[in-house]
Amino acid sequence: MTAIPLRVLYVEDDEAVRMAGCQTFALADLAVEGVDRAEAALPSLASDAPLVLVTDVRLPGMDGMGLLRRAMEIDPDLPVILVTGHGDVAMAVEAMRAGAYDFIEKPFAPEAMVEVVRRALEKRQLVLENRALKARLAEDIAIEGLLGDSAPMQQVRTLIAELADTDVDVLVLGETGTGKEKVARGLHEAGRRRSGNFVAINCAALPESVFESEMFGVEPGAYTGATRSRAGKIEHATGGTLFLDEIEGMPLALQAKLLRVLQERVVERLGSNRLIPVDCRIVAATKVDLKAESEAGRFRADLYYRLNVVTVALPPLRERREDIPRLFQAFCLRAAERYRRPPPVIDTVLADWLMSADWPGNVRELLHAAERHTLGLWQPLAETPAEAGRTMPQRIAAFEQFLIESALAETGGDVAAAALTLGVPRKTLYDKLARLNLPPRRFRLVQ
């Protein structure tokens, strides 16, 4: 996240002392504004003000303690440093209880003042960045979890917004941990079906012995132990959205029944001959190539073509590395609120490390790492990313692949446009794609 420019607001009524203090801050490369009265500082103390307040306690008119209390009313997270030549233990305790960041007694060494102010500025920077991040998260609430400013993620969010109010069935394609359920929930929450149920089923985790009854419902006497009528998941999703995760794991025998639901929008409970109309949107997700699975006989071809009306392809983290620091910071912020811990600082060194790591588990792995980091259970800089052990030719090849994947992701799989972006002939790029086994269709969001 881009650093927010901060300054020091220095309140001191003695002109000579004020000028010396401003010079000290300026020599330390800190932006500073000096004023002679507390009343002159008040207009700058708006909420989210990008500053740290340093004020003398003894002032004409409103004193420093009064200014501290007013500042805390406006923004309780604003760092306020009190300076006095008349301080005592009682005043220091009162100031800290009132919310002061620190208390410095005259005379003091300029270096000590600068060090305290630098720490206060770092704290303020983090607070303002977290607030800005919260605001951005609020804007994305309907498609929470699909954060990122990279071109692929912007296109995914645009596509969700365009599809949300339609009833078209959607197939979501992405590796493990890329956020396929987030897409399904985004389509549900941003559309007119948000008042209905969002019903999620992991097709690979549900035992085949209970799959049919769970999906289609059951009537009394359908099997031993069935003593009452029960609606299935599909029926329960009427008016809302049915999310079928890992649909490649659905037994072949049941795929034909699902196909009938998709085509006729009716279900038939086990033990019943009555057709029950259903009105739900189907969002299916897979991490494999269903077309290849159907050609191999492991997935019904007719079901594949029925599901594949619109495909949303989610890029893995390695194809949108520029989003990783923001995602990690967002996850740390949420973890800090959940576990009541201070949010850790994400500096440039850590951000660079995060972007250099492989993250085979994608967003889910990054989320778990952020939670451990917030709890102090993970020190990422003590670990070595996978790239660190590679030879120079291997690193150059990996960087070339990263550039190619980034260009294809940015152009939505348009090889001609990607070649133009990279400044290489189209044939050269095609040759590299063949060598790297990178089919351009992987980068097309709608297929």
N, C-alpha and C positions, 0 to 999 in steps of 0.2 A: 504494500500500500504506500502511496506517495506521502512523504513526511509533510506534516502541517507546519508552516513557518511560525515559530513562537518568539515572544519577546519578554523582557523583564520590565515590569512597571515598578519604578522605584520612587517611593514617597519619603521625602526628607525636607524639612523646612529650612535647615541651615544650608545656604547656597554653596558654601565652600565644600561642605561634606557631600552634598548632592552631586556637585561637579566631579569630585574625586571618585565617588562611587560609580557614576556613569562612565568615567574613564576606565575604571577597573574592569567593568563588564565589557566595554568596547574592546579593550586590549585582549580580552579572553574570547573575542569573536562572538559575543552575545549581543543581540539586538536589544537596545534599552531605551526607555522613555522615562525621563525624570519629571516629577511634579512636586510642588511645595506644600500642598494641602491634601487632606483626605477627600475633601469635597471635589477636588479636581480629578481625583482618580475614579470616582463613582461612575461616570459615564462609560468607562472602559470595562466595567465589571458585569457585562452581560453574560448570560449562561452560554457555555461553550466558548468563552473568550480565550483566544490563543495566547495566553500569557501566564506568568508567575508574578505574584504580588510580593514585593519586599517593602516593608513599611517601618518607619520609626514609630515607637510607642508614644513618645511625647510630641504632640503636634498641636498647633493652634486650632481652635474649633473642635471638630470631631477628632478624637485621638486614635491611636493605632488599634486599640482593643475594640473601639466602636466600628472602625473600618473592617476589622476581622469579622465581627459578627454580621455586618451587612453583607460582606462577601460570601459568608457561609449561607446566608439566606438566599442569595442569588444563585450560587453554585457550590454545593457542599464539597465538591471534589477539587475546587480551585486551591492549589498550593499557596499558602500565605506564610511568609517568613517575617517574624517580628524582630526588630532591632532596637535595643535600648541601652542607655548608659546608667539607667536607674533600676535595672531589673533585680529581682530577688526570687527566691524559690517559689513563693506563693504566686507571684505574677506569672512565672513560667508554667506552673501547674494550671493556673486559670486559663492561660493562652492555649495550652495543649488540649484542655478539656473543651475549649470553645472551637477547636478544629484546626488550630495552627499546624502547619507542616513542620516548622522548626522555630527555634528561639535562639537568637544570637546576641551576646552581650558585648558592648563596647568596652575597651578597644578590641578589635579582632584583626587577624591577619587577612589581607585581601584574598590570598589563596584559599583560606578556609571558607570565606563567603562564596567565592566562585564555585567551589566544590559542592556546597550545599545547594546553590542555585542550579547547577547542572543536574543534580539528582532530581530536583523538583521539576525541572523542565522535561526530563525523561519521563517522569510520572505523568505529567500533564499531556505529553505527546501520546502516551499509551491510552490514557482516558479518552482523549478526543478521537483517536483512531478507532477505539472500541465503540464509541458512540456512533461514529460515521458508519462503521460496519453494521451495527444494529439497525440503523436507518435503511441501509441497503438490503439487509435481510428482510426487513418488514415489507419492502417493495416487492420482494420475491416470494411472499408468504404462500401464494397459491401454488408455486412450483418449488417449494422449499427443498433444498438439497441439490438443486441444479444451478449452483452458483458458478460464476466465472465470466470473465470478460473476453475470452478467446472467441474467435469467429465461429468455431463449431458449436459452442454452447449458446452463443447468441442466436444461431440458427435453430437450435433445438427449442429454445424458449419461444422463438417466433412461431415455429411450427406448432407447438402446443397451443399457443394462443389462437392460431388459425383453426385448429381442429377441435378445440374444447367444446364449442357449442354445436358441433355436428354429431350425428349418431354413427359415423363411420367406425367400423372396427379397425383396430390398430395393432400392428405387430411391432414390438420393441426388440431391437437386436443390440446386444452389448455383452462384453466380457463380465465375468463375475465381479461384483462390487462396483459397477459403473453407475448404478442408480436407476435400474429399470423400473422398480416399483415407484420411485419418485416421479417418473414420467407418467405412470398410470394414475397416481394420486393427483398429479398436476392436471391431467386431462379431466379428472372427476371434479376436483375442487374449483377449477376455473370455468366449468361448463354449467349448463342448466340442470344437470343431473346431480349436482352437489347436495340437494336436499334428500336424495335417496341413499341407500346403503352402498358402501364400498366394500366388496367382498373379495378377499384375496385367498387364493388356493395355491399351494406349492404342489404341482402335479407329480413331481418326482419323490416327494416325501410322504405322500398319502398312500398307505398300503392298498394294493389292488383288491384285497378282500372286502374293503369297505368303500372303495372309490365310488362305485356306482350309487350306493345309497347316499353317500355324502353329497355327491354332485346332483343327483336327480330326485332325491327324496324317497320315502318309503310309506307303504300302507300296512295296517295290521295284518299279520299272518303271512307277509311276504317271505319271511324266513324265521327260524327259531329265535325267539326273543323280541321280535317286532310286535309290540302290543298296542302301538298307537300311531296315528298319522304324524308324519314329520316332513316339513318342506326341506328340499335340498338347497345347496348353495346357489344354484342358478336361479331357483324360484325366489330365494331370499334377496337376490340382487335386482329384482324387478323394480324399475324406476331409478336404478342407480347404475353401478359399474361392476362387472365381474372381471377380476384380474387373475389370469391363469399364468402363474410363474413357472418357468422351466417346463413349458408345454411339451418339449421333446420327450419328457419322462412319462407322458400319459400312455397307458397301455393301448396297443393297437385296436383291441376289441372295442374299447370305449370311444375311440376317435370317431367311429362311424356315428355313434349316438350324439356326440358333440356336433358333428357336421349337420345332423338333422336339426339340432337346436339353432345353429347359425342360419340355416336356410329357411326354416319354418317358424322359428321363434315360439316353439312349444316344448314342454317337457312332459314326460310320462313317468310317474313315480313307480318304483318297484312294487309289484303286486296290484297294479291298477291298470285299467284300460282307458282311463280318462286323460285326455290331452289338456294340459294347463297352459294357457298363453303366458308368455314371459316377455317383458320389455326391458331389456338391459343392454348396456353397451359392453362389448367384449374387447378387452385389452389383453393380448397374449405376449409373453416375453420368452426369449430364448437366448442362449449363449452360443448356439451352434448354427451352422448353415442348414436350415430346414430343407432347402431344395436338394442339397447333397444327401441329406438324410432320407428324403423321399425317393431319390434315385437309387439309394442303397436298400430300399425296402423297409427302412426302420421308422418311417413316418408316412402317413397317407398323403399321396400327392393331391387328392381332391381337397383335403382339409388344408393343406399348405396354401393352395391357390385361393381358397376361400378366406383364409386369414390374411393373406398378403395383399390386402387392398391398399393400405398405406403402411409403409415401414419407417420407423424412426430409429436411426442408427446412432447409438451413444458412443462417443470416442473414449478410449481409455486414457488414463492420466498421462501416459507417455506421449500422447498426441496433443496434449494441451498443458504442457508443463508450466506455462505462464500463469495458470489458474491455481497452482498448488499452494503458494504462500497465502493467498486469500482464503482458500478452503481450510487450510490448517489453522489460520487465525480464527476463522469463524467457529471451527470445532473446539478450539481451546477456550474461546469465550463462552460457548454453551456449557462446556465441561466445568469451567470455573463457576458459573452460576449454579449448576447442578450440584457440585460437590462443595460449594462455598469456599472456594480457594481463589487467591488472587490470580488473574490471568497472566501467563508467562509472556515475556517480551519476545517478539519474533524479529530478530535483527537481520541484517543483510547476510551475515555469515550463515546463519541457520536457514534463511530463505534459499540461499544458493545450494546448501546441502540438500534441502528437501527437493529442489528441482533436479538435482543430479541423481537421486535415487530412482530405482526401477518401479517400485510400487506395483508388483504383480497383482495384488488384491484390490488395486484401484482405490476408489473413494472410501470404501469400507475399511481398508487397511489404514488409510490416512486418518480416518476418524478414530480408530482405536489407538493409533500412535499419538494423536493429539490428546486423547483422554489420559493416557499414561504419562505424557509429558506434563500435563497440567497437575497431575497427582505427584509429580516428582519421581516417577518410577521408570523414566526413559530418558536417556541422555543421547540424543541423536548424533551429536558431534563427536562422541566417543566411538561411534561405529564408522565403518568405511563403506561408502556406496559401492555397488557392483563395478562401476567404471574404474575404481581406483586400482584394481589389479590388472587392468588391460595394458597391452603394449601400445606404443604410439600408433602403429597402423590400425589396430583395433579401435582406438579412440577416434581416429580420423574417420574410419568407416562408420562408427556409431553416430558421429556428429553429422556426417553426410546423410545418413538415413533419417536422422531427426529433422534436418532441414527439408528433405523431400516429403516426409510425412506431414510436417507443418504446412508446407505449400499446398499439398493435396487437401489437407483439412480446411485450409483457408479458402480454397477454390471449389470446395465441394466435390472433389474427385475429377475436376476438369484438367486433363493432362496438358492440353495446349496452354491453358492459362497458368498452370503451375510451372511449365517450362519457361514461360515468359517471366514469371516472378523470379525464378531461380537463375535466369540468364543463360540457359543451356538449350541446345537444339532439341526439338521434340523427340527425334529418334534416339538421342543420347539418353533422355529421361526414360523412354520406353525400355531401352536396354537395361538401365539401372533397376527399373521396376521389376523386370523379369528376373534379374539376378537376385534381387532382394525378396522375391515372391510377395510383392505388394500390389494386389489387384486394386485399381482405382475405385471399383464399386464399393470397397470397404469404407470409403470416405464420403459416399453419397448418403445424405440424410433421408431422402425420400427415394424409394426404389420402386 
